[in-house]
Amino acid sequence: MTTDKSQLGGGKDPSGSVYEQDGSIYRSISSTFIPFFHSLLENNVVQGMIGRELVHTAAIDEEDADTGLVLKHEKITPLNYPYEWPSAMLHDAARLTLEICLNLLDEGLILKDATPWNVMYHTEKPVFLDFASIMPIDSDLVWVALDQFSRLFLFPLLAAEHGYGRAVRALMLASQNGISSNEIGSFLPAFSWVKKPWLIKRIYLPLMIVGMLQKSGQDKEIGKYIKKAEVSADARKKFFTELLSDLNSIHFKIGKSMWSQYYADVESFFNPEQFNQKQKVVADLLRDLKPKTVTDIGSNMGGYAVLAALEGASVTAFDTDEDSINMFYELVKTRNLNITPLVLDVTNPPPACGWRSMQYPPAIERFKSEGVLALALVHHLAITQGQYFNRIADELSDYCDEWLLTEFVPPEDPRTKELLLTCRRDMSWYTLEGYVSALKKKFKQISTFKSHPDGRTLILCEKKIKG
């Protein structure tokens, strides 16, 4: 092994450190914890979850390890983070966390952390990454990570249930502290407890007790009021079962935004005999180009991402509309497609953030692929987002290594006319010729094809000239 190690994370875990080396993810275990982790690797229940709920993990050969115990983890790509997940994906990540705990209880084990940052999506499947989060149960605590689970899973999901999904993602990007019990009250309507009685014990009763202690000046000595007693195995299992039931009572209203029905015929993308002109051209080009990776920008409900996945590509699809991505996520799960659906704005992609702005790379770096699809998008970027063609070409080119398939929707198209109704800027520059001219500055070879409906044009842009 080389000595060039790219450190990951903020170094908070006393059990060891995580780093990337030679394109793989490793975890160096501190000497004090080595016997415990050897026992984990030999545990049948833990082994049964590795490669499924838990990231694929194995101890490397002793001759490859510099000192002590080193674990090698599967590297999941593309990297994706909670501030890019729709509400349904955050919900499934929360369920995964609780189900892992329930599976571990009979082994005398539990997770010491309950944060979405320990989960990543491998296409449509959430995978728990932090193998070192597994620890022996504290007999006098029902769950050491309950407050963290509430702040980063339960309370954000309650807010999202009431239409604050975008605010939740913004909070995830801004801070890893989540939403406090005080703050969640701002998101919940009055009498929420009527529909969800469990809110009384999870939010309102603790707030009332803390409020009383604060008024009496005893809040700084709150630890005196916490009784420490051994929690039975049955009581702990009941606690997790009830918490999982509470989580499952959270539901999201989807399908009501203006674009959520845009591809109501998404099923047609699975039936070539139903293809229109645009679908035929895109499918043929994907078959000819044979990309291993594709990023679909402005994917809406993801029909064209489906075409790319059916041709064998690993696909990342993103859109600003959470309703569409929530529904697309359900489709991806149902059909077991090699697609990672995310909520993201190409004009304002997430930057590098986390520890020293190095822990979580920027979206442009993470979602760069061989090919990019940007269909029925340019009129939104140009008219609604105020982006000139040279900026659009720059934005789309950032995500592709080899080619871009984009589409020009002309001024006379009904969709464009709708957008122009409220546009008070001069849009005389919005022409097919102008768009192609801007694309030629970023790409060496341009080809055009008729699209659907009539009047639209598909444009294949390649970074290398092919003979």
Secondary structure, 3 states (H helix, E strand, C coil): CCCCCEEECCCCCCCEEEEEECCEEEEEECHHHHHHHHHHHHCHHHHHHECCCECCEEECCHHHCCCCEEEEECCCCCCCCHHHCCHHHHHHHHHHHHHHHHHHHCCCEEECCCCHHHEEEECCEEEECCHHHEEECCCCCCCCCHHHHHHHHHHHHHHHHCCCHHHHHHHHHHCCCCCCHHHHHHHCCCCHHHHCCHHHHHHHHHHHHHHHHHHCCCHHHHHHHCCCCCCCHHHHHHHHHHHHHHHHCCCCCCCCCCCCCCCCCHHHHHCHHHCCHHHHHHHHHHHHHCCCEEEEECCCCCHHHHHHHHCCCEEEEEECCHHHHHHHHHHHHHHCCCEEEEECCCCCCCCCECHHHCCECCHHHHCCEEEEEECCCHHHHHHHCCCCHHHHHHHHHCCEEEEEEEEECCCCCHHHHHHHCCCCCCCCCCCHHHHHHHHHCCCCEEEEEECCCCCCEEEEEECCCCC
